[in-house]
Amino acid sequence: MPATPWVKATASSASAAPACIEVRRADGRVEMRDTKDRERGPILRFSPAAFSGCLDTARFGGFDHLGGAAPGNRRPRGTGHHPSRGTDR
């Protein structure tokens, strides 16, 4: 199966472009790279299940403590429906 084109998140804006990532599917994996160094930067490779788990963790605030988000912008832990578990966290 040929690799899909690289795509940026739809939430990315022109002003956020230097801080974006791109993803694609290739060789049965999901690949991720930083838009700041497309040609020479590293490419991270994940199994589809691992990438899905990473997205779920980000979606439900699991990485908020790493990004320096303002305390008022953080989602309370343990809130929200977790789709892969079918229950609240």
C-alpha positions as YAML, in Angstrom:
chain: A
units: angstrom
residues:
- id: 1
  name: MET
  ca: [0.00, 0.00, 0.00]
- id: 2
  name: PRO
  ca: [1.52, 3.36, -0.98]
- id: 3
  name: ALA
  ca: [2.00, 6.06, 1.65]
- id: 4
  name: THR
  ca: [-0.74, 8.64, 2.00]
- id: 5
  name: PRO
  ca: [0.09, 12.34, 1.67]
- id: 6
  name: TRP
  ca: [1.25, 14.22, 4.77]
- id: 7
  name: VAL
  ca: [-1.60, 16.17, 6.40]
- id: 8
  name: LYS
  ca: [-1.74, 18.80, 9.15]
- id: 9
  name: ALA
  ca: [-4.47, 18.95, 11.76]
- id: 10
  name: THR
  ca: [-7.49, 20.95, 10.62]
- id: 11
  name: ALA
  ca: [-7.15, 23.03, 13.81]
- id: 12
  name: SER
  ca: [-3.76, 24.33, 12.60]
- id: 13
  name: SER
  ca: [-3.72, 27.93, 11.47]
- id: 14
  name: ALA
  ca: [-1.18, 29.90, 9.49]
- id: 15
  name: SER
  ca: [0.01, 31.54, 12.69]
- id: 16
  name: ALA
  ca: [0.47, 28.14, 14.36]
- id: 17
  name: ALA
  ca: [2.31, 26.63, 11.38]
- id: 18
  name: PRO
  ca: [5.77, 26.63, 13.03]
- id: 19
  name: ALA
  ca: [4.36, 24.58, 15.91]
- id: 20
  name: CYS
  ca: [2.49, 21.92, 13.94]
- id: 21
  name: ILE
  ca: [2.88, 18.26, 13.20]
- id: 22
  name: GLU
  ca: [1.89, 16.30, 10.13]
- id: 23
  name: VAL
  ca: [0.77, 12.69, 9.94]
- id: 24
  name: ARG
  ca: [0.38, 10.06, 7.24]
- id: 25
  name: ARG
  ca: [-0.05, 6.30, 6.87]
- id: 26
  name: ALA
  ca: [2.84, 4.29, 5.44]
- id: 27
  name: ASP
  ca: [3.72, 0.60, 5.57]
- id: 28
  name: GLY
  ca: [0.88, -0.19, 7.98]
- id: 29
  name: ARG
  ca: [2.05, 2.46, 10.45]
- id: 30
  name: VAL
  ca: [1.10, 6.03, 11.28]
- id: 31
  name: GLU
  ca: [4.02, 8.42, 10.81]
- id: 32
  name: MET
  ca: [4.37, 11.83, 12.46]
- id: 33
  name: ARG
  ca: [6.82, 14.64, 11.75]
- id: 34
  name: ASP
  ca: [7.41, 18.23, 12.82]
- id: 35
  name: THR
  ca: [6.63, 20.86, 10.17]
- id: 36
  name: LYS
  ca: [9.67, 22.93, 11.20]
- id: 37
  name: ASP
  ca: [12.07, 20.38, 9.68]
- id: 38
  name: ARG
  ca: [10.15, 18.35, 7.14]
- id: 39
  name: GLU
  ca: [13.14, 17.26, 5.10]
- id: 40
  name: ARG
  ca: [15.74, 16.36, 7.72]
- id: 41
  name: GLY
  ca: [13.81, 15.98, 10.98]
- id: 42
  name: PRO
  ca: [12.93, 12.66, 12.58]
- id: 43
  name: ILE
  ca: [9.80, 10.73, 11.69]
- id: 44
  name: LEU
  ca: [8.06, 8.97, 14.55]
- id: 45
  name: ARG
  ca: [6.32, 5.71, 13.63]
- id: 46
  name: PHE
  ca: [3.40, 4.21, 15.57]
- id: 47
  name: SER
  ca: [1.16, 1.21, 15.19]
- id: 48
  name: PRO
  ca: [-2.42, 2.33, 14.46]
- id: 49
  name: ALA
  ca: [-3.48, 1.20, 17.95]
- id: 50
  name: ALA
  ca: [-0.65, 3.11, 19.65]
- id: 51
  name: PHE
  ca: [-1.43, 6.26, 17.65]
- id: 52
  name: SER
  ca: [-5.12, 6.00, 18.53]
- id: 53
  name: GLY
  ca: [-4.19, 5.65, 22.21]
- id: 54
  name: CYS
  ca: [-1.94, 8.71, 21.94]
- id: 55
  name: LEU
  ca: [-4.79, 10.75, 20.44]
- id: 56
  name: ASP
  ca: [-7.18, 9.62, 23.17]
- id: 57
  name: THR
  ca: [-4.66, 10.58, 25.84]
- id: 58
  name: ALA
  ca: [-4.23, 14.04, 24.30]
- id: 59
  name: ARG
  ca: [-7.96, 14.47, 23.78]
- id: 60
  name: PHE
  ca: [-8.70, 13.79, 27.43]
- id: 61
  name: GLY
  ca: [-5.94, 15.94, 28.95]
- id: 62
  name: GLY
  ca: [-3.30, 13.32, 29.63]
- id: 63
  name: PHE
  ca: [-0.49, 15.52, 28.30]
- id: 64
  name: ASP
  ca: [-1.71, 18.88, 29.58]
- id: 65
  name: HIS
  ca: [0.97, 19.00, 32.27]
- id: 66
  name: LEU
  ca: [3.69, 18.86, 29.59]
- id: 67
  name: GLY
  ca: [2.60, 21.77, 27.43]
- id: 68
  name: GLY
  ca: [2.59, 24.63, 29.86]
- id: 69
  name: ALA
  ca: [-1.13, 25.30, 29.38]
- id: 70
  name: ALA
  ca: [-2.44, 28.00, 31.67]
- id: 71
  name: PRO
  ca: [-4.00, 26.39, 34.75]
- id: 72
  name: GLY
  ca: [-7.42, 27.84, 33.91]
- id: 73
  name: ASN
  ca: [-7.32, 26.16, 30.48]
- id: 74
  name: ARG
  ca: [-6.71, 22.66, 31.77]
- id: 75
  name: ARG
  ca: [-9.48, 20.13, 31.75]
- id: 76
  name: PRO
  ca: [-10.18, 18.55, 35.14]
- id: 77
  name: ARG
  ca: [-8.80, 15.01, 35.26]
- id: 78
  name: GLY
  ca: [-11.38, 12.27, 35.35]
- id: 79
  name: THR
  ca: [-13.99, 14.13, 33.35]
- id: 80
  name: GLY
  ca: [-15.50, 13.21, 30.06]
- id: 81
  name: HIS
  ca: [-16.43, 10.08, 28.21]
- id: 82
  name: HIS
  ca: [-13.58, 7.89, 27.04]
- id: 83
  name: PRO
  ca: [-14.70, 6.24, 23.76]
- id: 84
  name: SER
  ca: [-12.32, 3.29, 23.79]
- id: 85
  name: ARG
  ca: [-13.42, 2.28, 27.29]
- id: 86
  name: GLY
  ca: [-17.08, 3.20, 26.99]
- id: 87
  name: THR
  ca: [-17.00, 4.71, 30.49]
- id: 88
  name: ASP
  ca: [-15.99, 7.91, 32.17]
- id: 89
  name: ARG
  ca: [-12.35, 8.16, 33.11]
...
